[in-house]
Amino acid sequence: MSNENMKNYIGIILAAGRGNRMKEITENIPKALVEVNKRPLLDYMIEFVKEIGINDIIVVGGYHFEQVKKKVGEIDGNVKVIFDKDFGIHNLISFDKALRLIENKNILVCNADYIFKDTTAKAVAENLGDIAVYCSYDLSGDDEDVMKVKVDGDGNLVEMSKKPTDFEAIYTGIWFFAEKYIPELKRVAAEILADKGREASVEMLFPAFMEKGCKIKVIDIGKADWFEFDTPEELEKARQALEK
């Protein structure tokens, strides 16, 4: 899409967490600012969202917020940064902070602790419509920690969790809601937060919309060759791979 066509799109990057499994690496910095090849993860993700064609971006920070705010300003002073004082294990609270600022926009949501390739940005950019989650049907990246996705015969989401043993795809943490769903999205997020509180995750939004009869498309982004950062071992693996 052209930049003119993307004016009604906004990207939300969730970057509030510490990353407890990163151990001492994140004692004094949030996970989103951990560096790979002298660039913080957040820098990679802002660039990724721009590669999709979206320049209107909100970053939600929490842990060591002032560091996040300062770094985002250095990366791109036009990116808005907001504070989630209630950040914790799960991230629906962070998303809700950004969602409250949005009225008539299509929204793309990403986690800050990934590095994706240009081919993933292209696959996402070509499939921004209605409600969608972006996944890989390449199961070589499967492990016990990834979100597994069951898909029906029409390519719609059936289930997403870490539990299924029978599944077709792996979730990237990227998802999209078209503008027309924003009022209902706000209501559903508020209902889940009222029920689950700090235990509420953004993935809980999907079954809630499916229960309302909405179809959620599972978009194939191609090979499962992204980097996700939950442990020091994953960080080191990515550093070595990207140096090559």
Number of C-alpha atoms within 10 A of each C-alpha: 11 8 13 8 10 16 14 15 20 21 25 25 26 24 31 32 25 24 24 15 13 19 12 11 16 19 13 11 17 23 28 27 22 20 15 18 12 8 11 18 22 27 20 19 20 24 18 21 23 15 17 22 23 24 19 18 22 21 26 27 27 23 24 19 21 13 16 26 20 12 16 20 14 10 14 13 12 12 16 16 23 17 21 23 14 14 20 19 15 16 22 25 25 29 21 18 16 21 18 11 8 15 12 14 18 23 24 24 21 21 22 28 24 19 21 17 12 12 13 24 18 15 16 26 16 12 16 22 14 16 22 23 26 24 27 23 20 16 14 11 15 14 11 8 10 16 20 25 26 19 17 12 7 9 14 20 21 18 18 20 16 14 14 13 9 9 17 16 24 27 23 23 19 16 25 22 20 18 19 13 16 19 14 11 18 15 10 17 22 16 14 19 17 11 11 13 14 17 14 20 19 18 16 17 16 21 16 16 17 15 9 8 9 14 18 22 23 26 23 21 21 14 15 21 14 13 20 19 22 17 14 14 11 13 17 13 12 18 16 11 9 11 8 5
